[in-house]
Amino acid sequence: MNQTIPLNKLILSPRNVRKTNGDEDIESLADSIASKGLLQNLVVSESIEHPGKHEVDAGGRRLRALQLLASQKRVAKNMPVPVQVIPRDDAIEASLAENLQKVAMNPADEVEAFHAIVYEGSNPLSAINNVATRIANCARRFGRTERYVEQRLRLAALAPAILEALREYRIGIEAARAYASHPDHQVQLAVFKKEEARAQSQPEWAHRPVSIREALAGKSYPLDHRLVRYIGLDAYVAAGGKTERDLFFGDEDRELLIDTALVRKLATDKALQEAQSLAQDGGWLDAAVAPVDGPYWSTPKTPDGFKQRYATDPEEIPLVDKCNAIATFRLNASGTGVELAQHWFQPVQPVEPGQEDSSPPAIERDWAAERRVRDVRLRAARLAAPKVAGSALEVRAFWPTIGAQWITPIQETDDGIFVALWVKVDPADIEECLAEAEAEHDAFLQAALLPDEPETDDDAADSGEADQDADSEEPVA
């Protein structure tokens, strides 16, 4: 039997089968009821323990929302509440039936409904005539946050094929959110088609949100990307670039630059202009820039009439060679400017048709000499480093073996745990130790080149100790 009962005469029934999550999101439900009214009657039965009152057997969350509105003085405490009165013996069955028969709304239907309400349900001539206000109004009416509504609108704008896959439950809502993180339908579909192909052979690995986001990486640039830091958002917008908010990144939105080709062009043009200025100051003929979005080791295309060369320190190339050569630059990792790369381009003497190549041979590097300079300098750095004798590091700190290119910061061995320590050495101190280091280096090489001589029993031990000293690790601070 349907009737109305004052709100203050209703109490929650102990027979209500929903024991968990009863208080979840009550404020949103209260806002929705305040906006649209109570759309579904409560199911109640007469209370024996509390004469004059009725117990709510189905609709406990709606009762809590109404009581919250009453406490906030948004409705009267005795407002008439539409109810359906049932016998007490039927209460548990009615409560269970209501909770079991609730079918969750299809997510595609939900997002399309929000889209219709915001963009189609408002009279253009009404006071609510802008999207932001409509979104805020919609959020209040349905007890949702504005961000929630905006996310549903973005999902409604998915490529139709992806939205249909969401409707058919071929993809989940999280996968749909990942696709919607980029606004361009063609970009979405390019990734979607690859995931669909994967679903044929590996369905468990298809349409994973993390895979979708990884595939979309590089299709847009966030504000903290080094290319964006380099060109600046203002320059991008001034050039006609468009931005979008990534509503699905986290709790906080982030702005995305979606015209990636424009970002790369602006960065390349700016980097080339900066590189040419630096090249001119350095005495080079011209400058070339490595791809701004390429890996660290990438190099620009070799210009016609030139060949690529490599120098450990291009600044040390003689000026007579620089003035006809092209220096290469790359955008640094922090996105604050360009830096000189180790590759450069040397001109090639043109060859007339029918003639042999008369261009001078490439200048070969003296690798042995360069290696000797490096080894002497490293030895000088060891000599210049603070001594460990008499310190807490004595007998506990060691130089790595000669030739080691890297050291694990913390490494556990049978002898204990070794913790790497970097020691700063003043370049001036290294220069002072170069002569001593050179003498030690030459002596070491001379000893290594001496022919083997027969050993006597008396000097065998001494010889072994000498060999051990030559190869042993030296102490380091």
C-alpha positions as CSV (number, residue, x, y, z in Angstrom):
1,M,0.0,0.0,0.0
2,N,1.4,3.4,-1.0
3,Q,1.1,6.4,1.2
4,T,3.2,9.1,2.8
5,I,4.7,9.1,6.3
6,P,6.5,12.0,8.0
7,L,10.3,11.8,7.9
8,N,10.7,11.9,11.6
9,K,8.4,8.9,12.0
10,L,10.8,6.7,9.9
11,I,13.7,4.7,11.3
12,L,16.1,2.2,9.8
13,S,15.0,-1.4,10.0
14,P,17.3,-4.1,11.5
15,R,16.0,-6.3,8.7
16,N,17.5,-4.2,5.9
17,V,20.0,-6.7,4.2
18,R,22.5,-4.0,3.2
19,K,24.9,-4.0,6.1
20,T,28.0,-2.5,4.3
21,N,28.6,0.7,2.4
22,G,25.3,2.1,3.7
23,D,26.9,5.5,4.5
24,E,28.9,5.6,1.3
25,D,28.5,8.8,-0.8
26,I,25.4,9.9,1.2
27,E,26.1,13.6,0.6
28,S,26.0,13.1,-3.2
29,L,22.7,11.2,-2.9
30,A,21.3,13.9,-0.7
31,D,22.2,16.6,-3.3
32,S,20.5,14.5,-5.9
33,I,17.3,14.1,-3.9
34,A,17.3,17.8,-3.1
35,S,17.5,18.6,-6.8
36,K,15.2,16.0,-8.3
37,G,13.1,14.8,-5.4
38,L,12.7,11.2,-4.1
39,L,12.3,9.2,-7.3
40,Q,11.6,5.9,-5.7
41,N,9.4,5.1,-2.7
42,L,10.8,3.7,0.5
43,V,9.6,0.2,1.5
44,V,8.5,0.2,5.2
45,S,6.8,-1.9,7.8
46,E,5.2,-1.0,11.0
47,S,7.5,-1.0,14.0
48,I,6.6,-3.0,17.1
49,E,9.5,-1.8,19.3
50,H,8.8,1.8,18.4
51,P,5.0,2.4,18.4
52,G,3.9,5.1,16.0
53,K,6.9,4.7,13.7
54,H,7.7,2.7,10.6
55,E,11.0,0.8,9.9
56,V,12.6,1.3,6.5
57,D,13.3,-2.2,5.1
58,A,14.4,-1.1,1.6
59,G,15.8,2.3,0.9
60,G,18.1,2.8,3.9
61,R,20.6,5.0,1.9
62,R,17.7,7.2,0.8
63,L,16.5,7.5,4.4
64,R,20.0,8.6,5.5
65,A,20.2,11.1,2.7
66,L,16.8,12.6,3.7
67,Q,17.9,12.7,7.4
68,L,21.0,14.5,6.3
69,L,19.0,17.1,4.4
70,A,16.8,17.6,7.4
71,S,19.8,18.1,9.7
72,Q,21.0,20.7,7.2
73,K,17.6,22.3,7.2
74,R,17.2,21.8,3.5
75,V,13.9,19.9,4.1
76,A,11.5,19.8,7.0
77,K,12.0,17.2,9.7
78,N,8.4,16.1,9.2
79,M,8.3,16.3,5.4
80,P,5.9,13.6,4.0
81,V,7.9,10.8,2.4
82,P,6.3,8.5,-0.1
83,V,6.4,4.9,1.1
84,Q,5.1,1.5,0.3
85,V,3.9,-0.3,3.5
86,I,4.4,-4.1,3.5
87,P,3.8,-6.7,6.2
88,R,6.8,-7.3,8.6
89,D,7.1,-10.9,7.5
90,D,7.9,-9.8,3.9
91,A,10.5,-7.2,4.9
92,I,13.7,-9.2,4.5
93,E,12.6,-10.7,1.2
94,A,11.6,-7.2,-0.1
95,S,15.0,-5.8,1.0
96,L,16.9,-8.6,-0.7
97,A,14.9,-8.3,-3.9
98,E,15.5,-4.6,-4.2
99,N,19.3,-4.9,-3.8
100,L,19.6,-8.0,-6.0
101,Q,17.5,-6.6,-8.8
102,K,19.5,-3.4,-9.2
103,V,21.3,-3.5,-12.5
104,A,24.3,-1.2,-12.9
105,M,23.8,1.3,-15.8
106,N,25.9,0.5,-18.9
107,P,28.9,2.9,-18.8
108,A,28.4,4.0,-22.4
109,D,24.8,4.9,-21.7
110,E,25.8,6.8,-18.7
111,V,28.4,9.0,-20.5
112,E,26.0,9.7,-23.4
113,A,23.3,10.6,-20.9
114,F,25.5,13.2,-19.3
115,H,26.5,14.5,-22.7
116,A,22.8,14.9,-23.6
117,I,22.0,16.7,-20.4
118,V,24.9,19.2,-20.7
119,Y,24.9,19.9,-24.4
120,E,21.3,19.1,-25.5
121,G,19.1,19.5,-22.4
122,S,19.7,23.2,-21.8
123,N,17.7,25.9,-23.6
124,P,20.2,28.1,-25.4
125,L,18.0,31.1,-24.4
126,S,18.0,30.3,-20.7
127,A,20.3,31.8,-18.1
128,I,22.5,28.7,-18.2
129,N,24.1,29.4,-21.5
130,N,27.7,28.3,-21.1
131,V,29.2,24.9,-20.8
132,A,31.0,25.5,-17.5
133,T,27.8,26.6,-15.8
134,R,25.9,23.7,-17.2
135,I,28.5,21.2,-15.9
136,A,28.4,22.8,-12.5
137,N,24.6,22.7,-12.5
138,C,24.6,19.0,-13.7
139,A,27.0,18.0,-11.0
140,R,24.8,19.6,-8.3
141,R,21.6,18.0,-9.6
142,F,23.1,14.5,-9.7
143,G,25.2,14.8,-6.6
144,R,28.5,14.4,-8.5
145,T,31.7,16.5,-8.6
146,E,32.3,18.7,-11.6
147,R,35.4,16.7,-12.4
148,Y,33.2,13.5,-12.6
149,V,30.9,15.1,-15.1
150,E,33.8,16.5,-17.2
151,Q,35.3,13.0,-17.3
152,R,32.0,11.5,-18.5
153,L,31.8,14.2,-21.2
154,R,35.3,13.4,-22.4
155,L,34.4,9.7,-22.5
156,A,31.3,10.6,-24.6
157,A,33.6,12.2,-27.1
158,L,35.6,9.0,-27.7
159,A,35.9,7.6,-31.2
160,P,32.5,5.9,-32.0
161,A,34.2,2.5,-32.4
162,I,35.8,2.7,-29.0
163,L,32.6,3.9,-27.4
164,E,30.8,1.0,-28.9
165,A,33.4,-1.4,-27.5
166,L,32.7,0.1,-24.1
167,R,29.0,-0.4,-24.6
168,E,29.6,-4.1,-25.5
169,Y,31.9,-4.6,-22.5
170,R,34.8,-5.5,-24.8
171,I,36.8,-2.8,-23.0
172,G,36.5,-1.6,-19.4
173,I,36.0,1.9,-18.1
174,E,39.7,2.2,-17.2
175,A,40.7,1.3,-20.8
176,A,38.2,3.9,-22.1
177,R,39.7,6.5,-19.8
178,A,43.1,5.7,-21.2
179,Y,41.9,6.1,-24.8
180,A,40.2,9.4,-23.8
181,S,43.4,10.9,-22.5
182,H,44.1,12.0,-26.1
183,P,41.4,13.9,-27.8
184,D,42.2,13.0,-31.4
185,H,40.1,10.2,-32.8
186,Q,42.7,9.1,-35.4
187,V,45.3,8.8,-32.6
188,Q,42.9,6.8,-30.5
189,L,41.9,4.5,-33.3
190,A,45.5,3.8,-34.3
191,V,46.1,2.4,-30.9
192,F,42.7,0.8,-30.6
193,K,43.2,-1.2,-33.8
194,K,46.5,-2.6,-32.6
195,E,44.9,-3.7,-29.3
196,E,42.0,-5.3,-31.2
197,A,44.5,-7.3,-33.2
198,R,46.2,-8.4,-30.0
199,A,42.9,-9.5,-28.6
200,Q,42.6,-12.1,-31.3
201,S,45.6,-14.0,-30.0
202,Q,46.2,-12.7,-26.5
203,P,42.9,-11.4,-25.2
204,E,44.3,-11.2,-21.6
205,W,46.9,-8.7,-22.7
206,A,44.7,-6.6,-24.9
207,H,43.3,-3.1,-24.0
208,R,45.3,-2.8,-20.8
209,P,45.2,0.8,-19.6
210,V,49.0,0.9,-19.0
211,S,49.7,-0.4,-22.5
212,I,47.3,2.1,-24.0
213,R,48.9,5.0,-22.2
214,E,52.4,3.8,-23.2
215,A,51.2,3.7,-26.8
216,L,49.9,7.2,-26.6
217,A,53.1,8.5,-25.0
218,G,54.7,11.0,-27.4
219,K,51.3,11.8,-29.1
220,S,51.0,14.8,-26.8
221,Y,53.4,16.7,-24.5
222,P,52.7,17.7,-20.9
223,L,53.8,21.1,-19.6
224,D,56.8,19.5,-17.8
225,H,58.2,17.9,-21.0
226,R,61.7,19.2,-21.9
227,L,60.5,20.3,-25.3
228,V,57.7,22.3,-23.8
229,R,60.0,23.8,-21.2
230,Y,62.4,24.8,-24.0
231,I,59.9,26.6,-26.3
232,G,57.5,27.9,-23.7
233,L,53.7,27.5,-23.6
234,D,53.2,31.1,-24.8
235,A,55.2,30.6,-28.0
236,Y,53.2,27.4,-28.7
237,V,49.8,29.1,-28.2
238,A,51.0,32.1,-30.2
239,A,51.8,29.7,-33.1
240,G,48.3,28.3,-33.1
241,G,48.9,25.3,-30.9
242,K,46.0,23.7,-29.0
243,T,45.9,22.3,-25.5
244,E,43.7,19.8,-23.7
245,R,43.3,18.9,-20.1
246,D,44.2,15.4,-19.1
247,L,41.2,14.6,-16.9
248,F,42.4,11.0,-16.2
249,F,46.0,11.6,-15.1
250,G,45.5,11.7,-11.4
251,D,43.8,13.8,-8.7
252,E,45.1,17.0,-10.4
253,D,44.5,17.8,-14.0
254,R,47.5,18.5,-16.3
255,E,47.5,20.5,-19.5
256,L,48.6,18.7,-22.7
257,L,50.0,20.1,-25.9
258,I,48.4,18.0,-28.6
259,D,50.0,19.5,-31.7
260,T,53.2,17.5,-31.4
261,A,54.5,18.4,-34.9
262,L,54.3,22.1,-34.0
263,V,56.1,21.5,-30.7
264,R,58.9,19.7,-32.5
265,K,59.1,22.4,-35.2
266,L,59.3,25.2,-32.7
267,A,61.9,23.4,-30.7
268,T,64.0,22.6,-33.8
269,D,63.9,26.1,-35.1
270,K,64.8,27.6,-31.8
271,A,67.6,25.1,-31.2
272,L,69.1,25.7,-34.7
273,Q,69.1,29.4,-34.1
274,E,70.8,29.0,-30.8
275,A,73.3,26.5,-32.2
276,Q,74.2,28.7,-35.1
277,S,74.9,31.6,-32.7
278,L,77.2,29.4,-30.6
279,A,78.9,27.9,-33.6
280,Q,79.7,31.4,-34.9
281,D,81.2,32.4,-31.6
282,G,83.2,29.2,-31.6
283,G,84.7,29.7,-35.0
284,W,82.7,27.1,-36.9
285,L,81.4,27.4,-40.4
286,D,77.8,26.5,-39.4
287,A,75.8,24.3,-37.0
288,A,73.5,21.3,-37.3
289,V,71.0,20.1,-34.6
290,A,70.3,16.5,-33.7
291,P,66.5,15.5,-33.7
292,V,65.1,17.2,-30.7
293,D,62.9,14.3,-29.8
294,G,65.5,11.6,-30.6
295,P,67.6,9.6,-28.2
296,Y,70.7,11.2,-26.7
297,W,73.1,9.6,-29.1
298,S,71.2,10.6,-32.3
299,T,73.0,12.8,-34.9
300,P,71.7,15.1,-37.6
301,K,71.8,14.0,-41.2
302,T,75.2,14.5,-42.9
303,P,75.1,17.5,-45.2
304,D,76.0,17.1,-48.8
305,G,79.8,17.6,-49.4
306,F,80.6,16.6,-45.8
307,K,81.5,13.5,-43.9
308,Q,80.9,12.8,-40.2
309,R,83.8,12.9,-37.8
310,Y,84.1,12.3,-34.1
311,A,86.1,14.2,-31.4
312,T,86.2,13.6,-27.7
313,D,86.3,17.4,-27.2
314,P,85.3,19.3,-30.4
315,E,86.4,22.5,-28.7
316,E,90.0,21.4,-29.1
317,I,89.7,21.0,-32.9
318,P,92.2,23.5,-34.5
319,L,90.5,26.7,-35.7
320,V,91.9,26.1,-39.2
321,D,89.7,23.0,-39.4
322,K,86.7,24.5,-37.6
323,C,86.3,27.4,-40.0
324,N,85.3,25.0,-42.8
325,A,83.4,22.5,-40.7
326,I,79.9,22.1,-39.2
327,A,79.5,21.6,-35.5
328,T,76.6,19.5,-34.2
329,F,74.5,20.4,-31.2
330,R,71.7,18.7,-29.3
331,L,69.0,19.9,-26.9
332,N,70.2,19.1,-23.3
333,A,68.3,16.8,-21.0
334,S,66.8,19.6,-18.9
335,G,65.4,21.5,-21.8
336,T,67.3,24.7,-20.9
337,G,69.4,25.1,-24.1
338,V,71.6,23.3,-26.6
339,E,75.0,21.7,-26.0
340,L,77.9,20.9,-28.3
341,A,77.9,17.2,-29.4
342,Q,81.0,15.1,-30.1
343,H,80.2,14.5,-33.8
344,W,81.0,17.1,-36.4
345,F,81.1,17.4,-40.2
346,Q,84.3,17.8,-42.2
347,P,84.1,19.0,-45.8
348,V,85.0,16.5,-48.6
349,Q,87.0,17.7,-51.6
350,P,84.7,17.4,-54.6
351,V,85.8,15.0,-57.4
352,E,85.4,15.9,-61.0
353,P,83.8,13.3,-63.3
354,G,86.4,10.9,-64.6
355,Q,89.0,11.8,-62.0
356,E,90.2,9.9,-59.0
357,D,89.4,11.1,-55.5
358,S,92.2,13.6,-54.8
359,S,90.8,14.7,-51.5
360,P,93.4,14.6,-48.7
361,P,93.1,11.5,-46.5
362,A,91.2,11.8,-43.2
363,I,93.3,12.9,-40.3
364,E,93.7,9.8,-38.2
365,R,93.6,10.2,-34.4
366,D,96.6,9.1,-32.4
367,W,94.7,6.8,-30.1
368,A,97.8,5.6,-28.3
369,A,98.7,9.2,-27.4
370,E,95.2,10.0,-26.3
371,R,95.1,6.9,-24.1
372,R,98.4,7.8,-22.6
373,V,97.3,11.4,-21.7
374,R,94.1,10.0,-20.2
375,D,95.9,7.3,-18.1
376,V,98.5,9.8,-16.9
377,R,95.8,12.2,-15.9
378,L,93.9,9.5,-14.0
379,R,97.0,8.5,-12.2
380,A,97.6,12.2,-11.3
381,A,94.1,12.4,-9.9
382,R,94.8,9.5,-7.6
383,L,98.0,11.1,-6.5
384,A,96.2,14.4,-5.8
385,A,93.4,12.8,-3.9
386,P,93.3,13.1,-0.1
387,K,95.4,10.5,1.7
388,V,93.7,7.9,3.8
389,A,96.6,7.1,6.1
390,G,95.8,8.1,9.7
391,S,92.1,8.6,8.8
392,A,89.0,6.5,9.5
393,L,89.2,5.2,6.0
394,E,92.6,3.6,6.4
395,V,92.7,-0.1,5.4
396,R,89.0,0.2,4.5
397,A,89.0,2.3,1.3
398,F,90.6,1.2,-2.0
399,W,91.0,2.4,-5.5
400,P,89.1,0.4,-8.0
401,T,91.2,-1.7,-10.3
402,I,92.8,0.1,-13.2
403,G,90.5,0.1,-16.2
404,A,87.3,-0.1,-14.3
405,Q,84.7,2.1,-16.1
406,W,82.0,2.0,-13.5
407,I,81.4,1.0,-9.9
408,T,78.2,-0.3,-8.3
409,P,77.3,2.3,-5.6
410,I,76.7,-0.4,-3.0
411,Q,77.9,-3.9,-3.6
412,E,77.9,-6.9,-1.2
413,T,80.8,-9.4,-1.3
414,D,82.0,-12.2,0.9
415,D,84.3,-9.7,2.6
416,G,81.5,-7.3,3.5
417,I,79.6,-4.4,1.9
418,F,81.5,-1.9,-0.3
419,V,80.0,1.6,-0.5
420,A,81.3,3.8,-3.3
421,L,82.6,7.3,-2.4
422,W,83.3,10.1,-4.9
423,V,86.2,12.3,-4.0
424,K,86.5,15.8,-5.6
425,V,90.0,16.7,-6.7
426,D,91.0,20.2,-7.5
427,P,92.2,20.5,-11.2
428,A,95.2,22.6,-10.0
429,D,96.3,19.7,-7.7
430,I,96.1,17.3,-10.7
431,E,98.3,19.6,-12.8
432,E,100.9,19.6,-10.0
433,C,100.9,15.8,-9.9
434,L,101.1,15.3,-13.7
435,A,105.0,15.0,-13.8
436,E,105.0,12.5,-11.0
437,A,102.1,10.6,-12.6
438,E,103.9,10.5,-15.9
439,A,107.0,9.1,-14.4
440,E,105.0,6.4,-12.6
441,H,103.1,5.6,-15.8
442,D,106.3,5.3,-17.9
443,A,107.9,3.2,-15.2
444,F,104.9,0.9,-15.1
445,L,105.0,0.5,-18.9
446,Q,108.7,-0.1,-18.9
447,A,108.4,-2.8,-16.3
448,A,105.7,-4.4,-18.3
449,L,107.9,-4.4,-21.4
450,L,111.0,-5.9,-19.7
451,P,111.8,-9.4,-21.0
452,D,111.3,-12.3,-18.7
453,E,114.5,-13.3,-16.8
454,P,115.2,-16.6,-15.1
455,E,114.3,-16.4,-11.4
456,T,116.4,-17.7,-8.6
457,D,114.9,-19.4,-5.6
458,D,115.9,-16.4,-3.4
459,D,114.2,-13.7,-5.5
460,A,111.1,-15.7,-6.5
461,A,109.2,-14.4,-3.6
462,D,110.3,-10.8,-4.1
463,S,109.3,-11.0,-7.8
464,G,105.8,-12.3,-6.8
465,E,105.4,-9.5,-4.3
466,A,106.3,-7.0,-7.0
467,D,103.8,-8.4,-9.4
468,Q,101.2,-8.3,-6.7
469,D,101.9,-4.7,-5.9
470,A,101.7,-3.7,-9.5
471,D,98.2,-5.2,-9.9
472,S,96.8,-4.5,-6.4
473,E,94.2,-2.0,-5.6
474,E,95.5,1.3,-4.2
475,P,93.8,3.0,-1.2
476,V,91.4,5.9,-2.0
477,A,89.7,8.4,0.2
